[in-house]
Amino acid sequence: MKLPIFTFLVIIGTLALAEKASAITYDPCPYANDVVVATIIMEAGGEYHIGALEAVYEVIKTRAKKRNKTLAQVCLQRKQFSCWNGKADGIKSLEATITKAKNHPRWKIAERILGSNTNFTNGADHYHANYIDTPYWADSMIVTAKIGRHIFYK
């Protein structure tokens, strides 16, 4: 009985160390991947320029690495991605938003982006749509890319 428990603990410890070494923190949330894919869809699902979906994912990954947070935590941080403003208040609201995003025709495309390593934004960790007033934070940052209707910064 002790050997299976020891083996289990060694496996868990190894996974924990491997995850700690990675750039992104492990997220035990059962909705974690869906939150990230929903963010990609809600932020750029209507963009058909090459790299538009990947660019949003790149920003999420860059922020997660810089902030030592999971991808889902970054997506759901208050006032970080406008698509979640007021929609991540409680599990029912979260589930409803994800369900709606899953009905988007490009959901499967966005889902395949998870885990990819692209560099359409040249390391950007911020962006905004070109049809809104330039945010206050943009003045202190450098434009790294313009993809479709989004301007990316670092």
MILUM-299909 format. One record per residue: x, y, z of N, C-alpha, C in turn. Coordinates in steps of 0.1 Angstrom, whole numbers, plus 5000, padded with zeros to 4 digits. Example, Ala and Ser with C-alpha at 12.3 -4.5 7.8 and 13.67 -1.06 7.14 Angstrom:
# MILUM-299909
513249435078512349555078513249675078
512849785071513749895071512950005079
# end
This chain:
# MILUM-299909
500849885000500050005000500950135000
502050125007502950245007503550274994
503850174986504550194973503550274963
502350244962501450324953501350464958
501250484971501150624976502350704973
503550634976504850704973504950734958
504550634949504650664935503750774931
502550784936501650894934502251024938
502851034950503451154954504651194946
505451104941506551134933506051194919
505051134914504451184901503951324903
503151344913502551474916503751574918
504751544926505851634928506551664915
506751564907507451584894506651684885
505351654885504451744877504451884882
504451894895504452034901505752104898
506952034899508152094895508252134880
507752044872507752074857506852194855
505752204861504852314859505452444864
506152434875506852554881507852604872
508552514864509552554855509052614842
507752584840507152644827506852794829
506652864818506453004819505053034824
504152944824502752964827502352874839
501652934849501252864860500152764857
500152644863499052544861497752604867
496652574860495352614864494452494866
494052464879493252354881491752374878
491352494874490052534871489552444859
488352384860487852294849487452384837
487352514839486952594827488152674821
489352644826490452724823490652744808
490752634800490952644786489752704779
488552684784487352744778487452894780
487852934791487953084794488953144784
490053084782491053144773490553144759
489953034754489453024741488253124739
487453134749486353234749486853374748
487953404755488553534754489053564740
489753464734490253484720489053514711
487953434712486853454703486153584706
485953624718485153744721485953864718
487253854718488153974715488453984700
488553874693489053874679488353784670
487253724674486553624666486053684653
485753804653485353874640486453924631
487653904636488853944628489253834619
489453864607489853754597491253784592
492053864598493353894593494253784599
495353754591496253654596496853694609
496853604619497453624632496553694642
495353734638494453814647494053734660
493653604658493353524670494553494678
495653454671496953424677497453544685
497253664680497753784687497153804701
495853774702495153784715495753684724
495953564719496553454727497953494732
498753554723500053594727500053694738
499153784738499053884749498653814762
497753724761497353654773498553574779
499253504770500453434775501553524781
501753634774502853734779502453784793
501153824794500753874807500853764818
500453644815500553534824501953514829
502853514820504253494823504753614832
504453734828504953854836504353864850
503053824851502353834863502353704872
502953604867502953474873501553424877
500653434867499253394868498953294858
497853224859497453134849496853214837
496653144826496053214815494653254818
493853164824492453204828492453314838
493353314848493353424858493653554851
494553554841494753684834493553724826
492853634819491653664812490553724820
490453674832489353714841489753824851
490953874850491353984859490454104855
490054174866489154294864489754394855
488954434845489254544835490454514827
490654384824491854354815491354324801
490254244799489754214786488254264787
487954354779486554414779485454314777
485854204770484754094767484254034780
485054044791484653984804484054084813
484054204811483554304820482054274823
481854244835480454214840479954074836
480753994829480353864825480953744833
481853774842482553674849482253684864
481053744867480653754881479853634885
480553534889479853414894479953304883
479753184888479953064879478853054868
477653094871476553084862476753184850
477253304853477553404843478753354835
479753294841480953244834480553134824
479753044829479252934821478452984809
477553074811476753134801477553204790
478553274794479453344785480253244776
480753144783481553034776480652964766
479452934770478452864761478152944749
477953074751477753164739478953164730
480153174736481353174728481553044720
481152934726481352804720480452794707
479452874706478652874694479252954683
480253024685480953094674481553004664
481353034651481852944641483352924641
484153004647485552994648486152934661
485252884669485652824682486752724681
486552624672487552514670488852574665
488852674657490052734652490852794664
490052874672490652934684491152834694
490452724695490852614704492152554700
492452544687493752484683494952574685
494652704688495752794691496352774705
495652714714496152694727497452614727
498452654734499752594734500652624722
500152714713501052754702502052854706
503152864698504152964701504353044688
503553144687503653244675504253374680
504553464671505053594675504553704665
503253714664502653814655502753954661
502853954675502854084682504154134686
505254064684506554104689506654124704
505954034711506054044726505054134732
504054174726503054274731502354214744
502054304753501254264765500054344766
499754434757498554524757498054534743
496854564741496254604728494954674730
494454734720493154794720492654804705
491354814704490754824691491054964685
491254974672491555104666490355204666
489155154669487955234668487555294681
488355274691488055344704489155454706
488855544716489855644719491055574725
492255624722493455564726493455564742
493755454748493655444763494855524769
494655564781495655644788497055574789
497055444790498355364791499155354778
498555384767499255364754500355464752
500255584758501255684756502655644761
502655554771503955514777504455384771
503855334761504255214755504655224740
505255124735505655114721504755024713
504255074701503454994692504354884686
503854764687504654654682504054594670
502754604668502054554656500654614655
500154604643498754644640498254524632
497254454637496654344631495154364630
494654374618493154404617492854534624
491854524633491454644640492054654653
493154584656493754594669495254654668
495554734678496954784678497554724691
498754674689499454604700500654684705
500854664718501954744725502754664735
503954714738504654664749505454774756
# end
